[in-house]
């Protein structure tokens, strides 16, 4: 059965410091989410954050960190934090990908980091990663050769991708799905845009995706209100 998480970037307007991060977690749980994906730790030590997650009954599903956090010079520090926090997966929200060479370099860094972290690493897409390079490959194809993927289903939709077809055909490469809605490339709460959400949910079920992660880059009027509306949609449709 699919489980629901939220990318905490969606509630960034409520998080200005470490205490805010800790205090938002019970509210996330109250809305019905089972897990979270981090977008920064605001100076909170990993053991403190892990204790709060356990207290709330939340799973640390994933995280977006900078690509520099996965470089050899920083990987030991990252690994210590990741292991203490108990993350299932670790990734980036974006990294150099404009050419095949850039994509390969990014993907290799993530792939090598996975060996040190002991968990899969993933790359999160926007729209440009579906453009075809001269060699006939896309950045997404290159990434999948070295690391896992977190498919952002709104940006893939904006890129003209058939989400059902892509998810089911690439299910072995996808560890997390971002479920997101929007109109004219402006994200909205779920059900308020024109993304083919029904196809995304069906694909996730058919592909056996364990976690879908809600994200809204531009919540209205605030993060908690916005993800609350999306959760109502999720409860009615998942």
SVG drawing of the C-alpha trace seen along z (x, -y; Angstrom):
<svg xmlns="http://www.w3.org/2000/svg" viewBox="-13 -34 51 37">
<polyline fill="none" stroke="black" stroke-width="0.4" points="0.0,0.0 1.3,-3.4 2.4,-5.7 2.3,-9.5 5.1,-11.9 5.7,-15.6 8.7,-17.5 9.3,-20.1 10.2,-22.7 6.4,-23.0 6.2,-24.5 9.4,-26.5 7.5,-29.7 6.9,-28.1 10.6,-27.1 13.1,-29.8 15.2,-28.0 15.8,-24.6 13.0,-25.0 10.6,-25.7 11.6,-22.5 11.1,-20.5 7.7,-22.1 6.4,-21.6 6.7,-17.8 3.8,-17.2 1.6,-19.3 2.7,-17.3 1.7,-14.1 -1.7,-15.6 -2.5,-16.3 -2.1,-12.5 1.4,-12.3 3.5,-9.2 6.8,-10.5 8.9,-13.6 11.5,-14.5 13.9,-17.1 15.1,-20.3 17.7,-21.4 18.2,-20.7 18.5,-24.3 21.3,-23.4 19.4,-20.6 21.6,-17.7 20.7,-14.4 20.0,-12.6 17.7,-15.4 15.8,-15.3 15.6,-11.5 14.1,-11.6 11.5,-14.1 10.6,-12.0 10.2,-8.9 8.1,-10.9 5.8,-12.0 5.7,-8.6 7.2,-9.9 9.6,-8.2 12.6,-10.1 11.9,-9.1 14.4,-11.3 16.3,-14.5 17.4,-17.1 21.0,-18.2 23.5,-20.0 25.7,-18.0 28.7,-19.2 27.4,-17.2 28.0,-14.0 31.6,-14.8 34.5,-12.8 35.6,-15.7 32.1,-15.9 30.8,-12.4 31.9,-11.1 30.1,-14.0 27.0,-13.4 27.0,-9.7 27.1,-10.2 24.1,-12.5 22.2,-10.3 22.7,-7.1 21.8,-8.8 18.7,-10.2 17.7,-6.8 17.0,-8.1 15.7,-5.6 17.1,-7.5 19.2,-10.6 19.2,-12.9 19.5,-16.3 16.7,-18.6 18.8,-19.4 22.4,-19.6 24.3,-20.2 22.6,-18.4 22.7,-20.7 25.0,-18.4 25.6,-14.7 29.0,-15.3 27.5,-17.3 24.8,-14.8 27.3,-11.9 29.5,-13.8 26.5,-14.5 25.2,-10.9 28.6,-9.4 29.0,-11.6 25.6,-10.4 26.3,-6.8 29.6,-6.8 28.1,-8.4 25.5,-5.7 28.3,-3.2 29.4,-5.3 25.9,-6.1 24.7,-2.6 21.3,-3.7 20.2,-4.6 20.9,-8.1 18.5,-9.8 18.2,-12.7 15.1,-14.9 14.1,-16.3 12.6,-19.5 11.6,-19.8 15.0,-20.2 16.2,-16.7 13.9,-15.3 15.5,-17.1 17.4,-14.8 21.2,-15.3 23.0,-14.8 23.8,-11.2 20.1,-10.4 20.0,-10.2 18.3,-12.5 19.7,-13.6 17.2,-11.3 18.6,-8.3 22.1,-9.2 21.2,-9.7 19.5,-6.3 22.8,-4.6 24.5,-5.6 21.8,-6.5 18.1,-6.3 15.4,-8.8 12.8,-10.8 10.3,-11.6 8.6,-15.0 5.4,-14.2 4.4,-17.8 7.6,-18.9 7.6,-15.7 4.0,-16.5 5.2,-20.0 7.9,-18.4 5.3,-16.5 6.0,-13.1 3.3,-10.5 3.6,-9.9 1.8,-6.6 4.0,-5.2 7.2,-6.7 6.6,-5.4 5.6,-1.9 8.4,-1.5 11.1,-2.9 9.8,-1.6 13.1,0.2 14.9,-3.2 12.4,-5.2 12.5,-5.2 10.2,-8.1 7.5,-10.0 6.8,-13.7 3.1,-14.3 2.4,-17.9 -0.2,-19.8 -0.1,-23.2 -1.3,-25.4 1.1,-26.9 4.2,-25.8 2.9,-27.4 2.4,-24.8 -0.9,-24.5 -2.4,-22.3 -3.5,-18.9 -6.7,-19.0 -6.4,-22.7 -4.2,-22.3 -4.3,-20.3 -1.7,-17.6 -3.0,-14.1 -3.0,-13.1 -5.3,-10.1 -2.7,-8.6 0.1,-9.3 -1.7,-7.5 -2.6,-4.5 0.9,-4.3 2.3,-4.4 0.0,-1.6 0.7,0.5 4.4,0.0 4.5,0.8 5.9,-2.6 5.9,-2.6 6.1,-6.3 4.6,-9.3 5.9,-12.7 3.7,-15.8 5.5,-19.0 4.4,-22.5 7.1,-25.0 4.7,-28.0 2.1,-27.3 -0.9,-29.6 -1.7,-31.2 0.8,-29.4 2.5,-26.0 0.3,-24.3 -2.9,-25.4 -1.8,-24.4 -0.6,-20.9 -3.8,-20.5 -5.9,-21.0 -3.7,-18.5 -4.1,-16.0 -7.8,-16.2 -7.4,-15.4 -5.0,-12.5 -7.4,-11.0 -10.2,-11.1 -8.2,-9.7 -5.4,-7.4"/>
</svg>
